């Protein structure tokens, strides 16, 4: 188990710049072996936490992308019905055919089953759990409590290792109190200027410290405008990469290019219309 500072350094080495609160949450997650629920707006880097953890532990990342209508068979296991049908036709009349076709040979692992059957504990990312139904959330709660699953044809399958579980939520619906109690919790907010500067330096090759600071200040200013969709960290990195690729070294030296490239940050027609050249010039006046 690593302490907060060690976790922060390890994450930084993998390309993720975490604040002290997130590093503490991950440290406790490992100490208590509890799932970690990360909540926050889309684009703030919740999914990247799981990816960075997988790098830190040098282990596999297994991702379950949630959506409305997600059921147990899609998340846990399915039988390979085509192979089963071929086997039934090949061994028609055999007394033990049922035992043969309902065996490991014909079992298709889905993310949740795969995560508990690895010899080395993987990072299990349950992404956007708020998009799944209440029924699936209840099923998931049972799995995360016991880390074992019951397959009627095979019996109970206990976990070989306990995965490092990260759940993310964009807050599109309220999660149950039972799920929240089962998890440690951290709210991931947009980074402040200092941390976003460090993120740009860590992730965008060729971005100088001065340009990275200007970009972070500019994005911070844009986020404070009345936008329909606030740009996330991924958009910041896209914009920074575009500016570096265009050989921009100082934002104030190329205001027209800065404005034109804001399409990397502004993803709706309304937001693009709202951030006029005059608004861009006003914001540029605060980044020097």
C-alpha positions in Angstrom: 0.0 0.0 0.0 1.4 3.4 -1.0 0.8 6.7 0.8 -0.7 9.8 -0.8 2.5 11.3 -1.9 3.8 8.1 -3.4 0.5 7.6 -5.2 0.6 11.1 -6.7 4.2 10.6 -7.9 3.3 7.2 -9.4 0.3 8.6 -11.2 2.3 11.6 -12.5 4.9 9.1 -13.9 2.1 7.5 -15.8 0.9 10.8 -17.2 -1.9 11.6 -14.8 -1.6 14.7 -12.5 -3.7 14.1 -9.5 -4.6 16.6 -6.7 -4.0 15.7 -3.1 -7.6 14.7 -2.4 -7.7 12.2 -5.3 -4.3 10.7 -4.3 -5.7 10.3 -0.7 -8.8 8.6 -2.1 -6.8 6.1 -4.1 -4.5 5.4 -1.2 -7.5 4.6 1.0 -9.0 2.6 -1.8 -6.0 0.3 -1.8 -5.7 0.2 2.0 -9.4 -0.7 2.5 -9.7 -2.7 -0.8 -13.0 -0.8 -1.5 -14.4 0.4 -4.9 -13.8 4.0 -5.6 -16.7 6.1 -7.1 -15.6 9.1 -9.1 -18.3 11.6 -9.9 -18.0 14.8 -11.9 -18.8 16.5 -15.2 -18.0 14.7 -18.5 -14.4 15.4 -19.6 -12.7 16.1 -16.2 -10.6 12.9 -16.4 -12.5 10.3 -14.4 -11.9 7.5 -16.9 -8.2 8.5 -17.1 -7.8 7.7 -13.4 -8.5 4.0 -14.1 -6.2 4.0 -17.1 -3.4 5.5 -15.0 -4.0 3.1 -12.1 -3.6 0.2 -14.5 -0.2 1.6 -15.6 0.9 2.2 -12.0 0.1 -1.5 -11.1 1.4 -2.8 -14.4 -1.9 -4.7 -14.8 -4.8 -5.2 -17.2 -7.5 -2.6 -17.5 -10.9 -4.2 -17.9 -13.7 -1.7 -18.9 -17.4 -2.1 -18.6 -19.1 0.7 -20.5 -22.6 1.2 -19.0 -25.7 2.2 -21.0 -29.4 2.1 -20.7 -30.7 -1.5 -20.9 -27.3 -3.1 -19.9 -28.1 -6.6 -18.5 -26.2 -9.2 -16.6 -25.5 -11.4 -19.6 -23.7 -8.5 -21.4 -21.7 -7.6 -18.3 -21.1 -11.0 -16.7 -21.2 -14.0 -19.0 -22.9 -15.6 -21.9 -23.0 -19.0 -23.4 -21.6 -19.5 -26.9 -24.9 -20.7 -28.4 -23.5 -21.3 -31.9 -20.8 -23.6 -30.7 -23.2 -25.3 -28.3 -25.7 -26.0 -31.2 -22.9 -27.4 -33.3 -21.8 -29.7 -30.4 -25.4 -30.9 -29.8 -25.7 -31.8 -33.5 -22.4 -33.6 -33.4 -23.1 -35.6 -30.3 -26.8 -36.1 -30.7 -28.0 -38.9 -28.5 -25.1 -38.9 -26.1 -26.2 -39.1 -22.5 -23.8 -36.5 -21.2 -24.3 -33.9 -23.9 -25.9 -31.4 -21.5 -22.9 -31.5 -19.2 -20.5 -31.1 -22.1 -22.2 -28.1 -23.7 -22.6 -26.2 -20.4 -18.9 -26.3 -19.5 -16.1 -23.8 -19.4 -15.3 -24.6 -23.0 -18.5 -22.8 -24.1 -18.5 -20.0 -21.6 -17.9 -16.4 -22.9 -16.5 -14.1 -20.3 -17.8 -10.6 -20.1 -16.0 -7.8 -18.2 -17.3 -8.5 -14.6 -16.5 -12.3 -14.8 -13.2 -11.7 -16.4 -12.2 -9.2 -13.7 -12.5 -11.7 -10.9 -10.8 -14.6 -12.8 -7.5 -13.0 -13.5 -4.4 -14.4 -11.7 -3.2 -10.8 -11.2 -5.7 -8.3 -10.0 -6.8 -6.0 -12.9 -8.2 -2.6 -12.7 -12.0 -2.9 -13.3 -13.5 0.3 -14.7 -17.3 0.5 -14.5 -17.7 3.6 -16.7 -20.8 5.8 -16.4 -22.7 3.7 -14.0 -25.4 6.4 -13.9 -26.4 5.4 -17.4 -27.4 1.9 -16.3 -30.7 0.9 -14.9 -31.5 0.6 -11.2 -31.9 -3.2 -11.6 -28.3 -3.5 -12.9 -27.0 -1.3 -10.2 -28.6 -3.6 -7.6 -27.0 -6.6 -9.3 -23.6 -4.8 -9.3 -23.9 -4.1 -5.6 -24.2 -7.8 -4.9 -21.1 -8.6 -7.0 -19.0 -5.9 -5.4 -20.0 -7.1 -1.9 -19.1 -10.7 -2.3 -16.8 -10.8 -5.3 -18.3 -14.1 -6.5 -20.9 -15.0 -9.1 -23.3 -17.8 -9.4 -23.7 -19.5 -12.8 -26.6 -22.0 -12.6 -24.9 -24.6 -14.8 -21.5 -24.3 -13.1 -22.3 -23.2 -9.5 -20.6 -20.4 -7.6 -17.4 -19.0 -9.0 -15.4 -17.1 -6.3 -12.9 -14.4 -7.2 -9.3 -15.6 -7.8 -8.1 -12.0 -7.1 -10.0 -8.9 -6.0 -9.8 -6.3 -8.7 -9.1 -2.6 -8.2 -12.6 -1.2 -8.9 -13.2 2.3 -10.2 -16.8 3.5 -10.9 -17.5 6.7 -12.7 -20.7 8.8 -12.9 -21.5 12.0 -14.8 -24.5 12.6 -12.5 -27.2 12.1 -15.0 -29.3 10.3 -12.4 -29.0 9.8 -8.6 -27.2 6.7 -7.6 -28.6 4.5 -4.8 -27.5 5.1 -1.2 -26.5 1.4 -1.0 -24.0 1.8 -3.8 -22.6 4.9 -2.4 -22.2 3.3 1.0 -20.3 0.4 -0.6 -17.8 2.7 -2.3 -15.3 5.4 -1.3 -16.2 8.7 -3.0 -14.4 11.5 -4.7 -15.7 14.4 -6.8 -13.5 15.1 -9.7 -13.7 18.8 -10.6 -12.1 20.8 -13.4 -8.5 21.4 -12.6 -7.2 24.7 -11.5 -4.8 26.7 -13.6 -1.7 25.3 -12.0 -2.7 21.7 -12.2 -4.0 22.0 -15.8 -0.6 23.6 -16.7 1.1 20.5 -15.3 -1.3 18.3 -17.2 -0.5 20.0 -20.5 3.3 19.8 -19.8 3.0 16.1 -19.0 0.8 15.1 -22.0 1.6 17.4 -24.9 5.0 17.0 -26.4 6.6 20.3 -27.3 4.5 22.5 -25.1 6.7 25.0 -23.2 6.0 26.0 -19.6 5.0 29.5 -20.7 2.6 28.4 -23.4 1.1 25.7 -21.2 0.4 28.3 -18.6 -1.2 30.6 -21.1 -3.4 27.8 -22.5 -4.5 26.8 -18.9 -5.4 30.4 -18.1 -7.3 30.8 -21.4 -9.3 27.6 -20.8 -10.0 28.7 -17.3 -11.4 32.0 -18.6 -13.5 30.2 -21.3 -15.0 27.9 -18.7 -16.2 30.9 -16.8 -18.2 32.1 -19.8 -21.9 31.1 -20.0 -21.4 28.0 -22.2 -23.7 25.1 -23.0 -20.9 22.6 -22.9 -17.9 23.5 -20.8 -14.6 22.1 -22.3 -13.0 19.3 -20.4 -9.3 18.4 -20.0 -9.4 16.3 -23.2 -10.4 19.4 -25.2 -7.6 21.4 -23.5 -5.1 18.8 -24.6 -6.4 18.8 -28.1 -6.2 22.5 -28.3 -2.7 22.5 -26.8 -1.5 19.9 -29.4 -3.1 22.0 -32.2 -1.3 25.1 -31.1 2.1 23.4 -30.7 1.5 21.8 -34.2 0.9 25.3 -35.6 4.2 26.5 -34.0 2.4 29.0 -31.7 4.7 30.0 -28.9 2.7 32.9 -27.4 -1.1 33.2 -27.6 -1.0 37.0 -27.8 1.2 36.9 -30.9 -1.5 35.0 -32.9 -5.0 36.1 -31.8 -6.6 35.2 -35.0 -5.2 31.6 -34.9 -6.2 31.4 -31.3 -9.8 32.3 -32.1 -9.9 30.0 -35.1 -8.6 27.0 -33.2 -11.1 27.4 -30.4 -13.2 24.8 -32.3 -11.0 22.3 -30.3 -12.7 23.6 -27.2 -16.2 24.8 -28.2 -18.4 21.9 -29.3 -21.8 23.5 -30.0 -23.0 26.1 -32.4 -24.3 28.3 -29.6 -20.9 28.3 -27.7 -19.0 29.0 -30.9 -21.3 32.0 -31.6 -21.0 33.2 -28.0 -17.2 33.3 -28.0 -16.8 36.0 -30.5 -13.4 37.5 -31.6 -14.0 40.3 -29.1 -14.5 37.8 -26.3 -11.4 35.9 -27.4 -9.4 39.2 -27.3 -10.8 40.0 -23.9 -9.7 36.7 -22.5 -6.3 36.9 -24.2 -5.7 40.1 -22.2 -5.8 38.1 -19.0 -3.4 35.3 -20.0 -0.1 37.2 -20.4 
